[in-house]
Amino acid sequence: MSFEPSFPRDQATLLRMLAKRAMIGGTPAFAKAKTFVLFGGSAGVGTTTVCHNLACAMGLAGHRVATVDLNPNNAGLALLTGRTPTVSIDELLTGRLDLHEYLVPGLAASLLLPTDQSSGAGGWPVAAVDRFIEQLMGLGRHADIVLIDAGNELNPLAGELWRMAQLFLVVLNPTADAIKASYERIRSLHGYSPRKVTHVLMNRATSDSGHLDLVAGMDATAAKYLNLAIESVGHVETASEIKAASRVAQPFIQRYADHTASKSIQRIADRLVRMSLSLSQSPSSKRAA
């Protein structure tokens, strides 16, 4: 039996919340959200958990944030939040369903879009992906920052997210295999659409600074062969308590607020918010003719 959080669930409550958020600061209906994508450098590095907890940290700090699960291989965000997914990425990309209809309230009035597993990740038409990207950017009516869990597989949607995201963060672990796999994914995405800089977030770090040498090595290699800078936004320590928080569908940073890992997540969330204030919409958000 899944644990259902005590957040407001009815549609009327959600519509009132969306209307209120749209009026904050006179936010126009065409406002564009700052889009931050978290992409797993390999499977099992904890991308969904990090993404969810970063969004919760931002929401608890009073920021307007939405979390969107675009990992086609599992219903990770739904599992972490005790939700039952009612839409898949395939259905959203067909154009029959609008993502706004499936937003649900999250922690501290944040928004969530939990999705189910999808089967067509390798065959999504480019036009459908582009149309969906525009919907994502239109979430600026409801959120200043949209955090996207993009899974870890190279597919058309991941490529478009790499191209349009204001910040693209690759989540990795401090192991040789994870570092190698992460670099290969970055190389492939960069070949699809060059960027000047991408960022990495080291999860399950075993020390405060040991990961920095690993990131520096990736950066040196990328600068030499890809003309790309790789920068770290921080690290999150290993925490055995994360599984306990997941079992009761409660964010780790709320259940274990004083844990070192929770404080690291909060620091990264604060840094991402500061970075978002200095970012303009990416000029590459529109496909070149």
C-alpha positions in Angstrom: 0.0 0.0 0.0 1.4 3.4 -1.0 1.6 6.2 1.5 -0.5 9.2 0.4 0.9 12.5 1.6 -1.4 14.9 3.4 -1.0 17.6 0.7 -4.2 19.1 -0.8 -5.2 16.8 -3.7 -8.5 18.2 -5.1 -8.5 20.0 -8.4 -10.2 23.1 -7.1 -7.4 23.6 -4.5 -4.7 23.1 -7.2 -6.4 25.6 -9.6 -6.6 28.2 -6.8 -2.9 27.7 -6.1 -2.0 28.0 -9.8 -4.1 31.2 -10.1 -2.4 32.7 -7.0 1.1 31.8 -8.3 0.3 33.3 -11.7 -0.6 36.6 -10.1 2.5 36.9 -7.9 4.5 39.8 -9.1 2.2 40.2 -12.1 3.7 37.1 -13.8 2.5 37.2 -17.4 1.0 34.1 -18.9 3.8 33.8 -21.5 6.6 34.0 -18.8 9.4 31.5 -19.4 10.6 29.4 -16.5 14.3 28.8 -15.9 14.8 25.2 -16.7 17.4 23.1 -14.9 17.8 19.5 -16.1 19.3 16.7 -14.0 20.6 13.8 -16.0 22.1 10.6 -14.7 25.7 10.0 -15.8 24.9 6.3 -15.4 22.0 4.3 -14.0 21.5 4.2 -10.3 23.4 7.3 -9.3 20.4 8.8 -7.4 19.3 11.4 -9.9 15.6 11.3 -9.0 16.2 11.5 -5.3 18.6 14.4 -5.7 16.2 16.3 -8.0 13.2 15.8 -5.7 15.1 16.9 -2.6 16.6 20.0 -4.3 13.1 21.0 -5.4 11.8 20.5 -1.8 14.7 22.6 -0.4 13.9 25.4 -2.8 10.2 25.2 -2.0 10.8 25.3 1.7 12.9 28.4 1.2 9.9 30.1 -0.4 10.8 29.8 -4.1 8.3 28.9 -6.9 9.5 25.6 -8.2 8.1 22.7 -10.2 9.6 19.2 -10.5 8.9 17.2 -13.7 9.8 13.5 -14.0 10.9 12.8 -17.6 12.7 9.6 -16.9 10.9 7.1 -19.3 12.3 4.0 -17.5 10.5 4.2 -14.2 7.9 6.2 -12.1 10.6 7.4 -9.7 9.1 10.7 -8.6 5.7 9.1 -8.1 7.4 6.5 -5.8 9.3 9.1 -3.8 6.2 11.2 -3.2 3.6 8.4 -2.7 1.7 9.4 -5.9 0.0 7.2 -8.4 1.1 8.5 -11.9 -1.8 9.2 -14.2 0.1 10.1 -17.4 3.1 8.9 -19.2 5.7 10.8 -21.2 4.4 9.1 -24.4 1.0 10.5 -23.7 2.3 14.0 -23.1 4.4 14.0 -26.3 1.4 12.9 -28.5 -0.1 16.4 -27.9 -3.4 14.8 -26.7 -2.7 15.7 -23.1 -1.3 19.0 -21.7 1.2 18.7 -18.9 -0.6 21.5 -16.9 -3.5 19.2 -16.4 -1.3 16.7 -14.5 0.5 19.0 -12.1 -0.2 18.2 -8.4 0.7 20.0 -5.2 4.0 19.1 -3.6 5.9 20.2 -0.5 5.6 23.8 0.5 3.3 24.7 -2.3 5.7 23.5 -4.9 4.4 21.6 -8.0 5.0 18.1 -9.1 4.5 16.2 -12.4 5.0 12.5 -11.7 4.9 10.4 -14.8 4.6 6.6 -15.5 7.0 4.5 -17.5 7.1 5.0 -21.2 7.8 2.7 -24.1 8.6 5.0 -27.0 11.7 6.8 -25.8 13.7 6.0 -28.9 11.0 6.9 -31.4 9.6 10.2 -30.3 9.2 12.6 -33.3 11.3 15.7 -33.2 8.2 17.9 -33.8 6.5 16.3 -30.8 9.6 16.9 -28.6 9.8 20.5 -29.7 6.1 21.1 -28.9 6.6 19.5 -25.5 9.7 21.7 -24.8 7.5 24.8 -25.4 5.0 23.5 -22.8 7.8 23.0 -20.3 9.1 26.5 -20.8 5.5 27.8 -20.4 5.5 26.6 -16.8 6.9 30.1 -16.0 3.3 31.0 -15.2 3.5 28.8 -12.2 7.2 28.4 -11.3 10.4 30.4 -11.6 12.5 27.3 -11.7 11.6 23.9 -13.3 13.7 21.0 -12.2 13.6 18.1 -14.6 14.7 14.5 -13.9 15.7 13.4 -17.4 16.7 9.9 -16.6 20.1 8.6 -17.9 19.5 7.4 -21.4 20.4 9.2 -24.6 17.2 9.8 -26.5 15.6 12.6 -28.6 14.1 14.3 -25.5 17.4 14.2 -23.6 19.1 15.8 -26.5 16.5 18.6 -26.7 16.7 19.2 -23.0 20.5 19.4 -23.3 20.1 22.0 -26.0 17.4 24.2 -24.3 18.2 24.0 -20.6 19.6 27.0 -18.8 21.6 24.6 -16.6 22.3 21.0 -17.5 23.5 19.1 -14.4 25.0 15.6 -14.8 24.6 13.6 -11.6 27.4 11.1 -10.9 29.1 9.0 -8.2 32.8 9.1 -7.3 33.7 5.8 -9.0 35.9 5.2 -12.1 33.0 3.5 -13.9 30.5 6.4 -13.2 33.1 9.0 -14.2 33.8 7.3 -17.5 30.1 6.7 -18.3 29.2 10.3 -17.4 31.9 11.7 -19.7 30.8 9.5 -22.5 27.2 10.8 -22.1 28.4 14.4 -22.0 30.5 13.8 -25.2 27.5 12.4 -27.0 25.2 15.2 -26.0 27.8 17.8 -26.9 28.1 16.2 -30.3 24.3 16.7 -30.7 24.4 20.4 -29.8 27.6 22.1 -28.5 27.4 24.0 -25.2 30.0 26.2 -23.6 29.6 24.8 -20.2 27.8 22.0 -18.3 27.7 21.2 -14.7 28.1 18.1 -12.6 26.7 17.2 -9.1 28.6 14.5 -7.2 26.2 12.3 -5.3 27.2 9.8 -2.5 30.5 11.6 -2.0 32.7 10.1 0.7 34.6 13.3 1.6 34.2 17.1 1.4 36.8 17.6 -1.3 37.8 14.3 -2.7 35.4 14.6 -5.6 37.0 17.9 -6.8 40.0 16.2 -8.4 37.7 13.9 -10.3 35.7 16.8 -11.6 38.9 18.7 -12.5 40.0 15.7 -14.5 36.7 15.6 -16.4 37.0 19.3 -17.0 40.6 19.1 -18.4 39.6 16.3 -20.8 36.5 18.1 -22.0 38.4 21.4 -22.5 41.0 19.6 -24.6 38.7 17.5 -26.8 35.3 19.1 -26.7 36.1 22.8 -26.0 33.6 22.4 -23.1 33.9 23.5 -19.5 32.7 21.2 -16.8 31.9 22.9 -13.5 30.8 21.4 -10.1 27.8 22.7 -8.3 28.6 20.7 -5.2 28.4 17.3 -3.7 26.0 15.3 -1.5 27.4 12.9 1.1 26.4 9.3 1.4 23.4 8.9 3.6 21.9 5.5 4.6 18.8 7.3 5.9 17.6 8.2 2.4 16.0 4.8 2.0 14.1 5.3 5.3 12.7 8.6 4.0 11.7 7.1 0.7 9.8 4.3 2.4 7.4 6.9 3.9 7.3 9.2 0.9 8.9 12.0 2.9 11.7 14.2 1.5 15.0 13.4 3.0 15.8 17.0 3.7 12.6 17.3 5.8 12.8 14.0 7.7 16.6 14.4 8.5 17.0 18.2 8.3 20.2 18.2 10.4 22.0 15.5 8.4 25.2 16.5 6.7 23.7 15.4 3.3 20.6 17.6 3.9 22.7 20.6 4.5 24.7 19.9 1.4 21.5 19.7 -0.6 20.3 23.0 0.8 23.6 24.6 -0.1 23.3 23.3 -3.7 19.7 24.5 -3.9 20.7 28.0 -2.7 23.5 28.1 -5.3 21.1 27.0 -8.1 18.6 29.7 -7.1 21.4 32.4 -7.1 22.6 31.1 -10.5 19.0 31.3 -11.9 18.8 35.0 -11.1 21.8 35.7 -13.4 20.6 33.5 -16.3 18.7 34.7 -19.3 16.8 32.4 -21.6 19.1 30.4 -23.7 19.4 31.7 -27.3 19.5 28.0 -28.4 16.0 27.4 -27.0 14.7 27.8 -30.6 15.8 25.3 -33.2 18.1 26.8 -35.8 16.6 27.0 -39.3 
